[in-house]
Amino acid sequence: MAALSGLGFGFSLIVVIGAQNAFVLRQGIRREHVLAVVAVCALSDVVLITAGVAGLGVVIHSAPMVLVVARYAGAAFLLGYGVLAARRAAAPTALADKSGEASVALGATVLTCLALTWLNPHVYLDTVVLLGSFASTYAGPNRWFLALGAMTGSIAWFFTLGYGARLLGPLFARRTAWRVLDSGIALIMLTLGLVLLLKS
């Protein structure tokens, strides 16, 4: 039961439209470094969930400067990525045209994915503090069964999103679809960046 609770709680935190999920979706549609991207996201969640259940949430809650630094760094990164997405939306190419497009290096892709994950202050509040607090209501080994459920949900979600996105390939053979996707990604990134920057 604890594992099922963790699975449900994990899904409720992760299945939202956000910067990280938008990035995974785009990489999946492009079929570019998908395994690396979903692995980074899933492993990051495993580390964060473990930290939360182990009690790191208490430390973060008592050291608000960590969240302040993450907030400003995350805002700068999201705004920059949002501008890049807006530029792609202004001059889209169809999926079929992307064979001649320069592929983004694996290292740059992984660094982008790490930044979208670890520079997001909400990941600490949701995964570490909130999930950690929820796990503390379970006694003994049940806390870790809950953590295992949440980890399973995270891994399943990222692999489904990353590899399931390729089913949208025929739709993204049209430039208009890429314009809509990149416009949506730009809107998400810029909005989240501004929210982080203006948040008191």
Secondary structure, DSSP 4 states (H G I P E B T S, - for coil): -HHHHHHHHHHHHHSS--HHHHHHHHHHHHTSSHHHHHHHHHHHHHHHHHHHHHTHHHHHHH-HHHHHHHHHHHHHHHHHHHHHHHHHHHS---GGGGGGSPPPPHHHHHHHHHHHHHT-HHHIIIIIIIHHHHHTTS-TTHHHHHHHHHHHHHHHHHHHHHHHGGGGTTGGGSHHHHHHHHHHHHHHHHHHHHHHHH--
